[in-house]
Amino acid sequence: MKRVVSIWLPSWPIFRLKRAEPQAVPTRQPFALIENAAHGLKLTAVNAAAERLGIEVGTALSDARAAHPNLASRLAEPRKDKIALLKLARWAGRYGPHRHIDGEDGLWIDITGVAHLFGGEESLLDDATRHLDSFGVSARIGLADTLGAAHALARFDCPPNARWAMSPPNQTREAMAPLPVEALRLETARVLLLKRLGLRRIGQLYDIPRDSLQRRFRSSEIAADVLLRLDQALGLADELRRPMQPPPVLSIARTFAEPLISSEALEAFAGELASELVEKLATKDLGARFVRLTFYRADGTAGSATATMSAPCRKAKHMMMLLKEKLAKIDAGFGIDMLRLDAVRVGKRDAMQNGFADPASAPFRNPAVLVDRLINRFGSGAITVLQHHASHIPERAELRMPAIEALAASSAACSADMSSSPDPKSAMRPAFLLARPEPIEVLAEVPDGPPAHFIWRRVKRHVARAEGPERIEPEWWRTLYLDDTEKQPRPRDYYKIEDHAGAAYWVFRHGLYEGEMGGRPTWFMHGLFA
């Protein structure tokens, strides 16, 4: 059974402005935030002094000023309000990883399977209320089986002397019955139409047959909207909820009566969470590929540290090795009162990485642990490996790709590729290939053969031995759509040559004979042998 919490923040824009600019919101003078509307400026939020005078949100500024000339106003800043609300939603992850903002003045949290960490649902609601009160946030909280029901309870069922309302499991229908039809999250025009029809309470909609209810409305669209909201609130229709972050596969959380201040304590408890997470992964025969440690501070802020692994990992020591450097940089502020470790991405055990310090295997035969440390320090794009590519053109015979992607595709296969011997068919390939072939000046040339003398980088070299040629033709499929004005690729004749000093080079003749296929053949240096 799903359990959803809805948090309503009725004065959120005023609170956000007061916290950002303490002197901007007067205490005794009526004050309102305004925005441009179709018929002029209207009020979007008011302070407590304005509420006591009966000034309501949605009133035109001119009407409010006519009744209360001393009303102060300021343009609303919805973008800043939303950013601050998202930060609060991030902090609300302490009550469940599935959460997001709900409109412009609320949050929703899926607490399914989380309440026992706080001693039950009532204790969780008390904890949330206590924290929000400590931040100075005015909030009303509802808990029910559906988001629609929780939203309704938070806004229309909280008693004056209480801060939260809860519907017991499987009793949503009974809890929603006495609430006004405004609680169904309908547009104002639809609410007015329901009231004209004599339907003021949600429970009155239960006994009316669906066909009869549809005939009472002017259009099928209005009827469908009312029935959809009713079914969503009662759990008869699904309601799409998209969380702020991808939901984790597994999660471990721990709260602290005394907030953590030191990095040593943070590291110790993070290690315990990693051990518990590894045990859960082992029961499902899984390994973690991406873990996220989220810490919730006592002042209402939150932060996180992440670690990416190139192969599924089930070793707490390895996870902590990747997280340790990031934990040292965490600012605990007034203390951390909750930690959560999530396994966001996982993989099957058959792709497990071996220990890096295992003496039974060569250190670089499986470089996954080394790659993990490097990518978590420098970023996944900074560590790359070369992969074979189906091309006989030397500069196109390999591709550079992120190491984590290569190892993730097939850890064993990639490890074998990086440690395998060269292809016998490419035995004459040099150890070092120049990024771009460099022209060389040939002084004396054996007819149709390699140069006898050449100048490269202003140094004259005498050829002692030569091996070749290896002819490489252009890739014909790349020349099919070339225009006559474009330069046609030419064949290459590659030679391995060695000078009298013992240095070996890989050179090629671009073009075969003078006057053939685009002009006189030219020579290039392409690589160096070790």
N, C-alpha and C positions, 0 to 999 in steps of 0.2 A: 504494500500500500504506500503510495506516494504521500509525502507530507511537505507542504510548501508554506513558507513564511513570507508575508507581505509587510513591508515597513513603509508607513506613510509619514512624510515629513511636511506637514502643512505650511510651515513658515521657512522653507529651505532657502529661497532667494534672500530673505531678510537675514537669516542666520549667516549665510555665506558672506554677504556684504559686511555684516557687523564683525565677523572674524577677520576679514581682509582689511577693513578700514574701521576700526572701533569708533571713530568720531563721526562716521558718515550717517549713522542711524540714531536719531534722537530718542531719548527714553520717554519723556513726558509729552513731547509734541507729536501730533499725528503725522505719520510719514507713510508714503506709498511709492512703490516702483511702478513705472508706466511704460507703455509701448505704443507704437503706431498701430491703429486699427483702421478698418474700412471707413468708419465715421468719426475719425479723430483719435485723440489719445484716450487710452483706458487704463485702469488700474490692474496690475498683475499680481501684486503682493502688498500687504499692509502690515504695519507693526502692531504691537499690543495696544498702544494708545489709540490708534485708529479703529481697532476692533471694538474697543469699549464705547466708542462714539457711534457705532453702527455702520461704519464705512465698509462696504463689501467689495471684494475682488470682482472685476468685470464692469464696475461702474465707470461711466465716462468721467474724465478728469474735470471737465467743466461743471458737471452736476455735483461732483464731490466738493469742488471748490465753492460752489454757490452755497452749499449747506455749511461748509466748514472752511472759511477763508484762510485759516492758519495752517492748512494742510501743506506739508512740505512734500516735494516729489523729486524723483531722480529717474533717469532712463534705466530700464532693466538691462542686465547683461546675461542673456540666456546662455551664451557660449561658455562664459566663466562658471555659471551655475552648473552646467552639464559636466564640465571638467572636474569640478569639486565633487559632484555626485558620483562620478566614475571612480574617484579616489576612495570615497566612502564605500562604494560597492566592492572595491578591491579589498579593503579592510574586512568587509563582511564575509569574506571567504573563510574566516575563522569558524563560521557556522556551517560551512558546506562549500565544496568547490564549484557547484553549479549555482551561479547567481548572476544577476545583471540589474541594470536600472529598469524601473517601471515608470514610464512616462517622464515627466519633468520634476516630480516630487516624491519619488518612491523607489524602493528596491524590492526584488524578490529573491528568495534563497530556497533551494531545494535541500531540506535537512533530512531526507530519507537516509536512515542508517547512521545518523550523526548524533542524535539526541542523547544516546547513552553515554557519550563522552562528557556530557555536562550534568549527568544525573537525572535525565529525563527531560521531557518537552517543557514542562513548567520551569524547571531550573534553567533551561536554555533561554527561554523568553525573559526570565528575570535577569540573566546575565547580559543579554542584549540591551534590555532596558537600562540596567545599571551603567553599562559602558556609554550608551548614548547620552544619558543624563550627565555623566562626567565630562562629556565633550560640550555640553550646553545645547544639545540638539533636542528640539521638541519633536517627539515621535509617537506614533500609535502603531501597534503591531497586531497582526492577525495571523492565525495558524489554522490551516484546514487541509483537506485532501487535494484541493485544486487551487490553482492560482486565482481563478475568479472568485472562489469562496473566501480565500484568505484576503484578497483585495477588498471585498465587501465588508468583512469583519473588522479590518483595520480602520475603515473610514466611517462605518455606520453602526458598529456594535460595541465599541469600547466604552465602558461605563465612565462617568466623570471622574470617579476616584480610582480608576485603574488605567494602566498603560497598555494592556494587551487583552485580546479576546481569543479564545481557542475553541474550535469545534472538535470534539472527540472523533477518532477514526470511524468511518462509515456512518457518520451522522450529519453529513453535509446538508441533506435535504431538510432536516429538522432545524438546523442552525440558520439556514437561509430564509425559511418561511416568513418570519416576522419582519424581515428587513424591507425597506422601501425599494421600489423599482429602480431608483437612481443607482442602487448598488450593483446593477447588472452592467455597468460601464457602457451605457447607451448614450447616443447623442441627445441633446436637450429636446429637440423636436420630437423624438420618439418617446421620451419620458412624458412629455406633455400630452401626447396622443394616448398613451396608456392611462394616464390619470383621467382624461376626458371619457374614456371607456369605463371608468370606475375601477380600474385595476391599479391599486396603490401599493399593495404588498406583493412580494414575490410569491408567497404561498397561494395567492389567488390565481396564479397562472397554472398551478399544478392540476387542478380539477377540470380545467377547460380542455375539451378535445382539441387536438392539433388542427384538424380541418376547420373547426369552428373558430379557433383563434386566428387562423390565416384569413378567414372571410371578414373579420372585423377591421382589417387594415385596408388602407387605400390601395396599396400595391403589395405584390408578393415579395418585393425586395425588403420592405419594412418588416414584414412578418418573418422572413428568413433571418434577418438580423436579430430580432428579438429572440427567436427560438434558438439561434446559434449561441448567443450570450447565455441564455438560460441553460442550455445543454453543457456548455463549457464550465459553468459554475458548478453544476451538479455532477460533473465527471462523465457525462454521456457522450461528449464530443472532445476530441483531442485539441489541445491548444499548443501551437508551436512556441517553444521557449528556446532561445539561443543563448547559451552562457557566454560570459566574457572571454573565457579561455577554453581550449579543448578539454573535455572532461578526462581526468586521469583514469588509467586502467585499475590501478591500486593506489591506496592512500593510507598514510599513517599519521596521526596527529597526537599532540600532547599539550596539555595546559599546565601552567605553573601558578601556584598560589603566590610565590615570591618571584617577581620578574627577574629574568636573567640580565646581568649587566656585563660580565666579563666574556671575552672571546673564548676562554678556556672552557667555561661552563656551556657555552653555546656549542662548541665543537664536541664536547662529551655527550650532550643530549642528542645532537644530530647523529652521532655515531650509533647511539642506541636505536634511533628511528631507522637508520640504514640497516641495522641487523634485523629488526622486526620486518622491514620491507623485504629483505632477502628471503626470510623464512616464508612469507606469503607467496613470493615469486616461485619458490621451490615447490610449494604445494600444487601450483598450477603448471609446473614444468616450463616456466618462462624466465626470460632474462631482460633486464632493463636496458633500453636504448637511450632514453632521455629522462632524466629525473629533475624535479624542481623542488627546492627547499624554500618554503614561504615562511617568513617570520612576521608576527603581528606585535607591534609595539603597544605599550600601555597608553600612549597618547593618541591612538586611533589611526596611526599610519602603518603601512606595511611595506615590505620589500621581499625580494626573492633572489636566490642564487641557483643557477642551473648547471648541469653537467651533461655533456653529450658523449655517448660511447659508440665506437664504430662497429661493435659487435655486441650481441646480447650479453649482459653481465649479471652475475648473481654473487658478487663478492662485495661485502660491505666495505672492506678495506680499500678496494679499488675506487668505489664511489666516493669515499671520504678523501682519498688522495686527490681526486679531481675537484672536490668542493672546498678543501682545506684552505687553499690560497684565497678563495673568494670570501670565506667566512672571516678571515682576518681583517677584511676591509669593511665589514658591516658595522654601521653605527647603531648601537643598541638604544640610543636616546635615553628615555626615562625607564627603559627596561623592556624586555621581550616576554610577554606573558603567554604566548602560544607558538608552537612550531608545527608545520605540516610538511611531510615529505611525500611527493606524488611521483609515481611511475607513469609518466605521460605517454611514452611509447615503449613497447616491449617487443620481444621476438622470441621465437622458439629456441629451446635448449640446444638443438642440433647445430646451431651456429655459434656455440659458446667460444669465447676467447680463452686461451691458455695463460697461465701466469707468466709475466715477463721475466721473472727471476728464476724460472724453472731450469735447473742445471741439465735436465735430460734433453733439452732442445736448444738449438742455436738461438741467440737472442733476437736476431732479426728475421728468423724464419716465420714468425708471426708477429708483426710489428703493431698489433692492435693497441696494446697498452701505451706504447710510445706515442702513437698517433693520437690517442685520447688525451694524453697530457698536453701535447702540442696544440691541438685544435681548441682545447678549453682555455689555453693561455693566449693564443694568437688569433683565434677565429678559424672557422671551418674552411674559409676560402684561402687561407694563407698556406695550408699544407696540401700539396698536390702530389700525384703520382702519374707516371706515364703508362698509358695503356696501348696495346697493339691496335692498329687500324688497317683495314683491308685496302692497302694501296702499295704499289711498288715504287712510287715516287718517294725518295728518301725523306724529304721534308714533310710528307703527308702520311708516313708509315706509323706515326704514333700520335696520340692525343693526350693532352694534359687535363686531368679532371681532379676534383677534390678527393683527398684520400679517404674521407669518411664515406663518400658515396661508393668508391671502389670496393672498400672493405665490407660495407653493408650489403652490396649486391651478392657477394660470395666471399666470405672471409677466407676460407680454405683455398679457393681458386685464385683469389688475388694474391695470397701469400705465396702460392706456388709460382705464379707468374713473376713476382718480384725476385724470386730466388732461383729461377730456372736458368739453364744455360742458353746461349744464343741459338737461334735457328740455324741449322747446318746450311740451309740454302742462302743465308745471309752472313756467312762466315767472314766475308771480306769487308763488312761494315766497320767503320772506324769507331773508336771509343768516344770521340768528341766530334759532334757535328756542328758546324758553324750556323749561327742563326740565319745568316744570309750568305749565299755563295759570293766569294770575293774574286774579282778578275785577276788573272796573272798574265804576265808578259812573257811569251815564248821566244827564246833567242835562237834556238836550233831545234829542229824537229825531225824525227825519223819519219819518212813518208808513211802516212796512214797509221802512225803509231804514237807513242807517248812523247812528250818533249824531252830533249837531251839536256837542255838548260832552261831555267825559267827564273823570273824575278817576282818575288812575292813580298809585299810590305817592305820594298826598297832593298831587299837582300837577294843577291844572286846565288842560286843553288844549282849544283851539278848533280844530275841524276845518275846513280850507280846501278840501280836495279828497278825494273818495272814489271807489273803483273796486270794483265788485262788484254783486251777491253771487256767490260760488261755493259752491253747495250741496253738502255732503258728508253722505250718509246713513249711518246706522250699518251695520256689517257684519252682514247678516242671519243668517249662520251662527253668529255669536257670541250671538245672542239666542234661538236655538231652544229651549235647555234652561233658560232663566231661569224661576224660580218667580214667581208673582203677587206674592209679598212682596218680590222683588228689584226694584231701581230699573231701569226700562227706559231704554236709551240713547236720546238724542234727536238729531234732525238739527242740523246746524250750517250757518250762513250766514256765509261768510268775506268780509271787506272789507279792501282796502288803503286806509288813510286817511293823510292828511298834514296836519300842523298848520301854523299860520302861520309857525313857526320853520323849516320845511322838513324836520322829522323825519317819517319814514314808519313806520307801524305795521301789524301784521297782527292784526286782531281778528275775533272771531266771536260770533254770537248763538246761544246754546245753547237750542234749542227755537224754534218758529216764531211762534206767537201765544199770547197769554195764555189760559189755560184749556185749551190743546191739548197732548196728549202729556206730561202730568205736571206741569203748573203753568206759572207765568209765565216767559217767556224771560229768561235772564240773559246778560250780556255778559262776555267774557273777552279778555285780551291774550295772544296766543300767540307773537308773534315781532316782530322789528325788521328793517327793510330797511337795507342799507348806504347 
